[in-house]
Amino acid sequence: MPQYYPIMLDVRNRHAIVIGGDRVAAEKAAALSASGARVVVQSEQFCDEVLALAERGAVTLRRKAYTRGDLAGFFVVVAATGNSALTEQIWDEAQERGQLINSVDVPARCNFIVPSILRRGQLTIAVSTEGASPGLAKRIREQLEPHFPPAYDAYLRLAAAARTYLRQSDLSYEQRDEFFGDFFHSDILNQLTAGNDAQAIALTVALLKRCGLDVAPEAISGELKGNETVQARRGDKM
């Protein structure tokens, strides 16, 4: 029976602390910062990766050893110490404060665990073995990557634009769901992958027209002008 309840946690502008200064701590801090958290990394020493995060303003450094009381005010706690006795102390304080805590490689001292994550813009695919084998979860995620090319970012933005018009119409839920079935099975993603944005937009407009909605291509073309260029979408980055 599953032991964990999967959720998507909003940490934007929430305070998080990572205790530890090595590369693992850097990885955890970078992930929290990328999700909008205000991250403090605490340790007596920091690796180059942590220092680089601080240099570009992604995290704040607190150069000191952990002592009881250091967790006050934090929403999320990550213990990346590699020291079982220290991890136990951090766990005890976090439990008393009712905080979310992840102790790296110590599932028994976690009230949440972090899955292996594949991101494509607003698409997030999480793979978890509930701590049984993080290395296997990573490889399953890697196996999924070719099935979800970087163009999924633009694909979702185009779908969101279409959804706006569909929700403004008098179409039933079933009709809207049928639209997205057709959208999914169309050639839109392939066209975006090839860099043919105009053709992808034209196909989307045609599908909307089949629903009785006349939408000008220019009305939704702006949805493809995100942070990534067509050239970047052709790449294979995480």
C-alpha positions in Angstrom: 0.0 0.0 0.0 1.4 3.5 -0.9 2.9 5.3 2.1 3.0 8.8 0.6 0.3 11.2 -0.6 1.5 13.0 -3.8 1.1 16.8 -3.8 2.4 19.8 -5.6 3.7 22.2 -3.0 3.7 26.0 -3.6 6.9 27.4 -2.0 6.9 30.7 -3.8 8.1 33.4 -1.4 8.1 30.9 1.5 11.2 30.6 3.7 13.3 27.4 3.3 16.5 26.4 5.0 19.1 23.8 3.7 21.5 22.7 6.4 24.7 21.5 4.8 27.3 22.9 2.4 28.2 20.2 -0.1 27.0 19.5 -3.6 23.9 17.7 -2.4 22.9 20.8 -0.4 23.6 22.9 -3.4 21.3 20.7 -5.5 18.5 20.9 -2.9 18.9 24.7 -2.5 18.9 25.3 -6.3 15.7 23.3 -6.7 13.9 25.2 -3.9 15.1 28.6 -5.3 14.0 27.6 -8.8 10.5 27.1 -7.4 10.4 30.5 -5.9 11.4 29.8 -2.3 13.6 32.2 -0.3 16.4 29.9 0.6 19.0 30.1 3.3 21.9 27.6 3.2 23.6 27.1 6.6 26.9 25.5 7.1 30.4 26.2 8.4 31.8 25.6 5.0 30.4 25.8 1.5 31.3 24.1 -1.8 31.8 26.0 -5.0 28.3 25.2 -6.2 26.7 26.8 -3.1 28.9 29.8 -3.4 27.9 30.2 -7.0 24.2 30.2 -6.0 24.9 32.9 -3.4 26.9 35.0 -5.9 23.9 35.2 -8.3 21.5 35.9 -5.5 19.6 32.6 -5.6 20.3 31.8 -1.9 21.5 33.5 1.3 24.4 32.0 3.2 24.4 31.5 7.0 28.0 30.6 7.9 27.6 28.7 11.2 27.1 25.2 12.6 23.5 24.2 13.4 22.3 24.9 16.9 18.8 24.4 18.3 16.6 27.3 17.4 18.0 27.8 13.9 14.9 26.5 12.2 12.6 29.2 13.5 10.5 30.9 10.8 11.1 28.4 8.1 8.4 26.6 6.1 10.6 23.9 4.6 13.7 22.3 6.2 16.3 20.2 4.3 18.9 18.4 6.3 21.8 17.6 4.0 24.5 17.0 6.6 25.7 13.4 6.1 25.8 13.3 9.9 23.3 11.0 11.6 23.4 12.6 15.0 23.1 16.1 13.6 20.2 15.0 11.3 18.4 13.6 14.4 18.7 17.0 16.2 17.3 18.8 13.1 14.5 16.3 12.8 13.6 16.7 16.5 13.4 20.5 16.2 11.4 20.4 13.0 8.9 18.0 14.5 8.4 20.2 17.5 7.8 23.2 15.2 5.5 21.2 12.8 7.7 21.9 9.8 8.1 20.1 6.5 11.4 18.4 6.6 13.4 16.2 4.2 16.5 14.5 5.6 18.6 13.5 2.6 19.1 9.7 2.4 17.3 9.2 5.7 13.6 8.4 4.8 12.7 7.7 8.4 13.5 11.3 9.2 11.4 12.8 6.5 7.8 13.9 6.4 8.1 14.5 2.7 10.4 13.1 0.0 11.4 14.6 -3.3 10.8 12.6 -6.5 12.8 12.6 -9.6 11.4 15.4 -11.7 11.0 16.1 -15.4 9.9 19.6 -16.3 8.7 21.0 -19.6 7.4 24.5 -18.8 4.2 24.0 -16.9 4.3 20.2 -17.3 5.8 18.4 -14.3 6.3 14.7 -14.3 7.4 13.2 -10.9 8.7 9.7 -10.5 8.9 8.3 -7.0 9.8 4.9 -5.6 8.8 6.2 -2.1 12.5 6.2 -1.2 13.1 2.5 -2.1 15.5 3.3 -4.9 16.0 7.0 -5.9 18.6 5.8 -8.5 15.9 3.7 -10.2 13.5 6.6 -10.1 16.1 8.8 -11.9 16.5 6.3 -14.7 12.8 5.9 -15.2 12.6 9.7 -15.5 15.4 9.6 -18.0 13.5 7.0 -20.0 10.5 9.3 -20.2 12.4 12.4 -21.4 12.4 11.5 -25.1 8.6 11.1 -25.0 8.2 14.7 -23.7 10.4 17.0 -25.8 11.2 20.6 -24.8 8.5 21.8 -27.2 5.9 20.6 -24.6 6.4 24.0 -23.0 5.0 25.8 -26.1 2.5 23.0 -26.6 0.9 23.6 -23.1 0.9 27.4 -23.6 -1.0 26.9 -26.9 -3.4 24.5 -25.2 -4.0 27.1 -22.4 -4.8 29.8 -25.0 -7.3 27.5 -26.6 -8.8 26.6 -23.3 -9.5 30.3 -22.6 -11.7 30.6 -25.7 -13.4 27.2 -25.0 -14.3 28.3 -21.4 -15.8 31.6 -22.7 -18.0 29.6 -25.1 -21.3 27.7 -24.4 -19.6 24.4 -25.2 -20.3 21.5 -22.8 -17.6 19.8 -20.7 -17.8 16.8 -23.1 -17.3 19.1 -26.1 -14.3 20.8 -24.5 -12.8 17.4 -23.6 -13.3 16.2 -27.1 -11.4 19.2 -28.4 -8.4 18.3 -26.2 -8.6 14.8 -27.4 -8.3 16.0 -31.0 -5.5 18.5 -29.9 -3.5 15.7 -28.3 -3.8 13.4 -31.3 -3.1 16.2 -33.8 0.3 17.1 -35.4 0.6 20.3 -33.3 3.4 19.0 -31.0 5.4 17.7 -34.0 5.1 21.1 -35.7 6.4 22.9 -32.6 9.2 20.4 -32.2 10.2 21.2 -35.8 10.0 24.9 -35.1 6.9 25.4 -37.3 5.1 27.7 -34.9 2.8 29.2 -37.5 1.6 25.7 -38.6 1.0 24.7 -35.0 -1.1 27.8 -34.5 -3.0 27.2 -37.8 -3.9 23.7 -36.7 -5.1 24.9 -33.3 -7.3 27.6 -35.0 -8.7 24.9 -37.3 -9.6 22.7 -34.3 -11.3 25.7 -32.6 -13.2 26.4 -35.8 -14.6 22.9 -35.8 -16.1 23.8 -32.4 -17.7 26.8 -33.9 -15.2 29.3 -32.6 -13.6 31.8 -35.0 -10.3 32.8 -33.5 -7.7 34.8 -35.4 -4.2 33.2 -35.4 -2.8 36.5 -34.1 -5.0 36.2 -31.0 -3.1 33.2 -29.8 0.3 33.6 -31.3 1.5 35.6 -28.4 1.2 32.5 -26.2 4.2 31.0 -27.9 6.4 34.0 -27.1 7.7 32.6 -23.8 11.2 32.5 -22.4 12.4 29.8 -24.8 13.2 30.4 -28.4 12.4 27.9 -31.2 16.1 26.9 -31.2 16.0 26.2 -27.4 12.8 24.1 -27.8 14.7 21.9 -30.2 17.3 21.2 -27.5 17.1 18.4 -25.0 17.5 20.3 -21.8 15.7 19.6 -18.5 
